[in-house]
Amino acid sequence: MEQTLSRLDLTLLERLLSGTIFCNNIVYQEITGSTNQVAKRLAEAGAVHGSLVISEEQRAGRGRMGRKWLSAPYRNLLFSVLLRPRLYTKDSFLLTVSMAVSIFDAVLGITGREARIKWPNDIYMEGRKAGGILTELSAQGRMVSWAVVGVGLNVNWTPGGEFASISEIVGRSVNREPLLGEILKRYDYYLEAIGTQKRGEILERYESNSLLKGKEVLIQQGQGAEQGLIKGKALGIDSEGALLVEDNSGQIHRVSFGDVSVVGWENNEEART
């Protein structure tokens, strides 16, 4: 699938984001360590709510637990948004949930194909990882002072193996500007909805796109002598974003962190259902 390498069209992107909180301060760095690092520096410097950091190439891109995120230049979406929400820290998981739902909606709207969330922050398409979300925040008391929500999304390139790209799934290259514009327009809407009765709709949308719900999962928590394993059926998430897992004895475990794998994915058959 031959593709032309080109920078994101910032003029087009500004037009697509007009009327959203993300059009007021767009910071574009062709090469950076990570967009989250840049956004956190902007937060400390007093940058406005909705500041958007975009890069074509990250030298130190990472996901949860310090894992590296690989991406070829000019192919994918690498961005972070700085938020200053009126939100309790216990509800900060909604920032990740809303971004996941925004990605589902945008990918479906533009390509007609569905994405799924592998709790807590991985984006999957057809059983393979296509992206991830990393949310970092600073708190003042019980309230969020600022939050940075970073996204790496494989649009037109993937390292292969267990990973996927959107273009690979749909069989054609995908223009990045309309996709990013749709993601952030929907995110702008969902951020407004977090503090309203529509919060329940966001959680329902997230649950309906869960890769884990109803499946047998194995969760590893901790390392070494402190390592613990939980095995059971994933029931969904609770009101604070924890994964609920029912083991064979009927006990329900509330899981706030850990590495999750789906039992029976060794041959990758269940992953594609």
Sequence and secondary structure as in RCSB ss.txt:
>XXXX:A:sequence
MEQTLSRLDLTLLERLLSGTIFCNNIVYQEITGSTNQVAKRLAEAGAVHGSLVISEEQRAGRGRMGRKWLSAPYR
NLLFSVLLRPRLYTKDSFLLTVSMAVSIFDAVLGITGREARIKWPNDIYMEGRKAGGILTELSAQGRMVSWAVVG
VGLNVNWTPGGEFASISEIVGRSVNREPLLGEILKRYDYYLEAIGTQKRGEILERYESNSLLKGKEVLIQQGQGA
EQGLIKGKALGIDSEGALLVEDNSGQIHRVSFGDVSVVGWENNEEART
>XXXX:A:secstr
         HHHHHHHTTTSGGGS EEEEEEES HHHHHHHHHHTT  TTEEEEEEEESS B GGG B    TTT
SEEEEEEE    BGGGTHHHHHHHHHHHHHHHHHHHS   EEETTTEEEETTEEEEEEEEEEEEETTEEEEEEEE
EEE SS    TTB  HHHHHTS   HHHHHHHHHHHHHHHHHHTTSTTHHHHHHHHHHTBSSTTSEEEEEES GG
G EEEEEEEEEE TTS EEEE TTS EEEESS EEEETT TTSSGGG 
